[in-house]
Amino acid sequence: MRRAALTAALTAVAALTAATACTEDVTAPGHCPDFCPSGSINGVDTVLQTVVQRDSAFRGFVQPHEASSLLAATLPGVIDSRAIFRTLPIGDSLVVESGTTTMGEIVGVDSLTLALTITRRDTSAHNLTLVYYRLQLGIDSTTTFGGLAGSWTDSLRSLNVDSVYALAGHVDPLRGDSVFVDTTTHYVTVIAKLDSAMAPFVPADSGKVAFGVRVVADSRASVALGSVESGLGPRITWYAEVDSVGKDTVPRPASTSDQFDSFVFNLVSPAVDTTLDSTLAVGGMPVARSIMRFALPRAIRDSVQISRATLVLVTARPPEGVPADSFTLAAHGVLADFGAKSPLSPDASRVATTRVHIGIARGDTVRIEMTDILRSWQIDTLAPTTLALRQVPEGTEFPEIRFEPSTNTGLAPALHVTYVRRFPFGKP
Amino acid sequence: MMRRTVGRSDSRTGPRLVAALFLSVSLTVRLSGQDSQFSVRGLGVPGRWESVRARTTGGAFGPFDPRSSVADVSLTDALQLTATAAEATTYRRAEIGGSRDDLRSSRFPFMGLAGPLSRRFVVGGGFATYLDRTYSIVTRDSQMLRGAYAPYTDRIGSDGAVADLRFAAAARLRSWLAIGAGAHVLSGSSRQTAQRIYDDTTFLGTTQTAVVRYDGFGISGSVALDPVPAVRIVGYARSDDRLRTRLGDTETDRTDLPTTLGAAVRWSPSPSARVAGTVMWRSWSDAGGFNTTSWSAGAEVGAGPTPLRFGVRGGQLPFGPGTVAPTELGVTLGTGKGFSGNRALVDLGLERLVRTGGGLTETAWTVLVGLTIRP
């Protein structure tokens, strides 16, 4: 009986204790100053005008033949750029019949289809037309627009992308052309058919062939074509006639991709002069980056908590192009400051981006929110406080923007930072 | 024989269960006192050095209770090893300027251990809350940022307390005279937080935290006189030197602590009725606050293991706005239950407290649970 009473009582006490022990709500609105702590949170909003103390621009990070896009543009008065590529050989013989290993010599071709992927286009440019040219096989990374001057006189044919896309099934049954749009990526795949007169099979070249592509439209035309670096490079399919071992000839398809691709361009406008000066160049072709070195006040690096930090850049030379040429500008932290060869940090928190739109004017400001970068510098005090301004992705846009450098007092890059000072803990 | 064996087993089971409960509760939670909005300014709210038994008499029995640490001389009544702990859950309401906030918290404000070394000499010790430093204040305001007002919410909080670690001894010199003395190590910490959240999420919120540590030292002494068997008079004093505040290795503040003087009288007209009254003065002006005088009166009715206790207390709080010390007034009610031949004691209590000052009225209901074991 006593044991039962004791157990019941202890159970009741334990239940009461447990029921009341886990309650906590001590948060109440403050009625200041009488019933608020003596210390307060002190927020500061300031612009650091001289925080960037050294900067410089470098060019050549991505060459045209390294780019993930083949840039083709016809922007009168600005730039004329054309894609060039050379395909892989297919050999001099093909399998006669599927499922066998019997090879037959290629004795001729019926036709060839050339597939190009447009990864970016200006949708306001109507009657977008691709014009195809046959080029010499000797094109390489040293090929220039001027060096191919004689190759652009006679086109093989042209393909109006908008017209073909408007047809039923997006297929031109008469010419064998077709256009497909990926609804997810919005990439446009353009397949053009070239007959044997346009693309003859040269046995001595084993089927290697080089083409150039120009783009025109009713208005300013600018597109990006997928390159072999992006996995979306030009692809051709030969429809060849094969000697069926003395019996007859049979048509056989043979597909191949390109061996080399690039683009050549002619900078028409002096405004897109690629010569570097004291300004901070970003983008363009060959691609330019600018390195900015920050000298943060010790208090900001060590003793405050940053709510927001915005890099303010003043445009010294605006980018030129069509609206679709608007690009992403990134302020990218580096692992070590080796100038032009500074390795970029793989840490996503050390990358801040903004969108630069075609149409901004000289003197306009470009702002990049870089709060995370500044916070990462506070955490990792050994990290170099250096940023690389770059285009993302690089080599996919022609426009180049230039910003006022730190030497231009009054227009130099500035850091607008909002932060909270260290709270006076430990004071009654 | 069998029944006796079972009976002995029962008599040990209770204290063991209580001990297990006592240890499981007391060693896994932090020590703190009662929260109050009056702890926001100054050093905090002074804790109560009372067991649940003493607290449910309004604190009047504190100087006489061997389970409390108000007066060291009370240890002389600890005739066997005794361990005690208290749990307090408080439901508060703070009203100021027409606004009302309901708050709640649970604390374990007191633990003690005492036992005789000889028939006349008893030692004891334990923890009690010296100052409570728990609060969380939320304010709304705005700041001009980048050409526009940016509203934000600030939350400043402190979660912790200064604990009083006591080592005490008491001796009965005569049948009518006893003395006691103690040394007090003040130690504690509070986790402080300062947080700002902007309504505009483009401004990231900031949160700063720090663990602030406190230390200090004090001594106490007391004397008890029994002029007649039914009356005991206790006088006690305590002097604490200073409270040092550290943030990491840096001393951020040093504040003098008060001297405490108190006196109490208890009258036991019969074995089943006891009444007591006490008054205490503390020189909190040494710490930048108001000197305080507190009083209490209470009674315990009923002999045996289930007495009825009640009391009333009043006084001042040392820290508050303005030029007048905030005041508090409380009434208490409680009881207890002994088990296994009083080897395990459970004390239950309810306290109603009203604190006023600086336009703030704070009312609180506190549920008290005390556990005592005498193995």
Interface residues (C-beta under 8 A of the other chain):
Chain A: R2 R3 A5 L6 T7 A9 L10 V13 A14 L16 T17 T20 A21 C22 T23 E24 D25 V26 T27 A28 P29 G30 H31 C32 P33 D34 F35 C36 P37 S38 G39 S40 I41 G43 D45 Q305 I306 S307 R308 E369 T371 R375 H416 T418 Y419 V420 R422 F423 F425 G426 K427 P428
Chain B: D10 T13 G14 L17 V18 L21 V25 V29 D35 Q37 F38 V40 R41 G42 L43 E87 T89 A94 I96 G97 S99 D101 D102 L103 R104 S105 S106 T134 Y135 S136 I137 V138 T139 Q143 M144 L145 R146 Y152 D154 R155 I156 G157 S158 D159 Q192 A194 Q195 R196 Y198 T202 F203 L204 G205 T206 T207 Q208 A210 V212 T245 R246 L247 T250 T252 D253 T255 G288 G320 P321 G322 K337 F339 S340 A344 V346 L348 G358 G359 L360 V367 V369 L371
